[in-house]
Amino acid sequence: MMAQRCPDGEPVDEIYVCATLCCVLAAGFVTDTIGIHALFGAFVVGILVPKEGAFAGALVEKVEDLVSACFGKIVGTVVVSLLCKMPFQEALAVGFLMNTKGLVELIVLNIGRDRKVIQFPFFFSSYLFL
């Protein structure tokens, strides 16, 4: 239904992407509540989401941004912590804690880049500093 409201060639309204991600979280919560693994609910929603078109492209782009930001922060923090002779479990905990730092700033940077308010060199350098 949301994919039908997003014709090719026009920008996808972010409310549709947010609604889809909320559906994924809600489905995971419901399946976890009834005793099935949360991944199953997210999988079912994933089956229902179209794989082609403007909506699918926008959804993939937003999820890739989120995953790359989280993964990069966690791995970077873990590597530096291990180089400082910190035990792996503590390094991983610090990595996940550092993941929460700067999340809003990353979102603002991505919005600025998408709306062409921020040029790529500034975006990239700010992204590295966060």
C-alpha positions, 0 to 999 in steps of 0.5 A, a space after each residue: 500500500 505504501 509502495 503504491 503511493 510512491 511513484 518512480 521518479 518522485 522522492 519518497 516521503 520519509 513517513 512511509 519509511 518510518 512507518 515501515 520500520 515501525 511495522 518491522 519493530 512491532 511485528 518483532 515485538 508481537 512475535 516475541 510476546 507470543 513466544 516466537 523469536 522476534 526475527 520471525 515477525 521482522 521476516 514476515 514484514 520483509 516478505 510483504 515489502 516490495 523489492 523493486 521501485 522507489 520505495 524499496 530503494 529509499 528503504 534500503 538506503 535508510 537502513 544501510 545508513 543506519 547499519 553502517 553508522 552503527 557497525 562503524 562506531 562499534 568496530 572502531 571502538 572495539 579495535 581501539 579498546 583492544 589495542 589499549 589492552 582492554 578485555 574483549 567483553 569490556 571493549 564490546 560494551 564500550 563499543 555499544 555504549 559509544 554507539 549511542 553517542 552522536 546518533 542524533 548528529 548523524 541523523 542531522 548530517 544525513 538529512 543535510 546531505 539528502 537535502 543538499 544543504 551540506 556538501 560531501 567533504 563537510 559531511 564526510 569529515 563530520 561523519 568521521 569525527 562523530 
